[in-house]
Amino acid sequence: MKDVIRNIEAIIFASAEGIDLADIKQILQEALAIEVSRDELRDLIKKIETKYQDEDYVLELRYINNAYQFLTKAVYHESIQQLQNHNNKRKLSQSALETLAIIAYRQPITKLEVEQIRGVSCDYSIQRLLEKKLIKIAGKADSIGKPLLYATSQQFMDHFGINGVRDLPQLKDIVTEDNVIGETNE
């Protein structure tokens, strides 16, 4: 039974969001070929909850929105907040933002094409965007030298809260009739 408990623990830990009882039950059935009743499963999860109440663990098992998930205990929230503040300080430079915008709207695109649009070298910006996992290498171009193609990553979509490239703002959404240069001829 200890192996079943560890498998349940691993399933909950590995799920990106919370996971409900029915999904845990189905995964156990498929992975271990065992049948566990809902009541037995609740009892096993209760044992995991009890285990993580010990002060030696920084995580706790919580039941939120009809799903189980591991969360950091409240006593560590200040440290986690500082971590998030620290990560937020690592904002993108203006050149990295420009490079990211070009890649987002023209993907897949080579570094040379980005540099032609920006008019300056983009080595550092592309490296930073790769490190932050906002862009990814999408393959190689069929042109001479087979340069790398860059595209936005899933983390880019998550960060900006969009489902795909089609959800990016279009130029017509940004430019208004008030944004004209020069005089109008009537």
Secondary structure, 3 states (H helix, E strand, C coil): CHHHHHHHHHHHHHCCCCECHHHHHHHHHHHHCCCCCHHHHHHHHHHHHHHCCCCCCCEEEEEECCEEEEEECHHHHHHHHHHHHHHHHCCCCHHHHHHHHHHHHHCCEEHHHHHHHHCCCCHHHHHHHHHCCCEEEEEECCCCCCCEEEEECHHHHHHHCCCCHHHCCCHHHHCCCCCCCCCCCC
